[in-house]
Amino acid sequence: MKQMNEQAKNKGGRPAKSIKRNQVLTLKCASYEQARISANAKKAGLSVSEFLREMGLNGQVVTTEKVLPGEVLELTGTLNHMAANLNQIAKKRNSVVEELNAAERAGLEILSREVKEIAQCIKSYLQ
């Protein structure tokens, strides 16, 4: 019974890592080299230690950049602009005091067609 309590007792603290990295390597470099190494590590999204370890073990650091195509960014901007316009029209429409005039209704119809066209562009892009 006493052994079970000792085994179940959790001491807390940080869990042990599977690979202990407790060895220190010293590297001498010029200040401009240190700046370049730090910049490359930051660009790769790694700490300097992780970056140098990858370079030393594999000879390269493989990073993947998440870049959206220009068409997607353009469509997103257009949709945001149209959403703001539709929000303003809806606010005016829901107001008790003001009604939409003919020009505003025509503008709403144009925005509606543009949204449908963009939706079609998105569908064709994803296929």
N, C-alpha and C positions, 0 to 999 in steps of 0.2 A: 504494500500500500504506500509506503514511504517513497519507494522508487517511482511509482506512477506520478506522484505529486511533483517530484523533482524533474521528471521528463516533461510534464505538461507546463511547467513554470516557464513563462516567457520573460526573458530578461529585458526585452525592449531594445531600443536603439536601431541603428541602421542595419538592414540585413546584409549578410556577407555576400560579396561579389563572387561570381564563379571564377573569374580571372583576376588575380591580384596584380596590380601594376605598381610595384613598390621599388622598382629599379630606376635610377635617375641617370640620364645621359646629359652631358654638358656639351653645348655647341657654341663655338665662337664664330661671330660674323660681324660685319660692319653694320653701322646703324641703318644705312640705306637698304642693306640686305634684310635686316630685321623688319624694316617697314614693308618691303615687298612680300616677305613670307607672311607677315600678319595680314596684309591686304589680300593675298591669295587664299589664306585660311578663311577670312571673313567672307570672301566671294563664294567659297565652297560651302559655307555654312558650318564650319567646323572650328574647334578651338585650335590654337597653334600646335598644341601637343598631339591632338588627333590627326591634324594635317601632316605633321612631320612623320608620325608613325605610319600613316598610309603611304606616304612617299618613300619611306625607308623600306617598308615591307613589300610593297607592290610596284613601286616605281612610278605610280600615277595615282591621281585622285579622280574618281569618276563622280561627276555631279550631273544632275538632271535639272535643267531649268524649265520651269513651268511658264511657257509663253503662249498666250492666246493669239490666234491669227488676227490680222488687222480687220478682216471682215467682221469677226465676232465682236471686237472692240467697237467698231463703227456702229453695228446694230445695237449694242448695249447703250451707247451714247444716244442714239436716236430714240430708243425706247424710253430712256430716262427723261429726255426732253418732252416727248409726247405724253408721258405719264404726268409730268408737271402741268402741262397744258390742260389735260383732261381733269386733273384735280381742281384747277381754277374754274373750269366750266361747271363741274359738278357742284362746287361750292356756291357758285352764282345761281345755278339751277335750283338748289335746295333752299336758297334764301327766299323768304316770304316777300321781301320788298321788290327784288329785281327778277325780271324774266329774261330769257334769251331772245335776242333780236334775230332777224333773218341772217345777218352776216355771221353771227356766232353759231347759229345752227348749221350754216354752210361750212364754217370752219370745223365744226364737230364732225360733219360728214366726211370732210377731207382727211381728218385725223383717223377716222374709222377705217377708211380705205388704206391709208398708210400702214396702220397696224396690221391689217390683213395681208398686205404685201410683205411686210417684214416677217410675219409668221410663215408665209410661204417660202421666203428666202431661208429662214432657219430650217424648215423641213427639208428643203432641197439640199442644204449644206450638210445636214446630219445623215442623209441617205447615201 
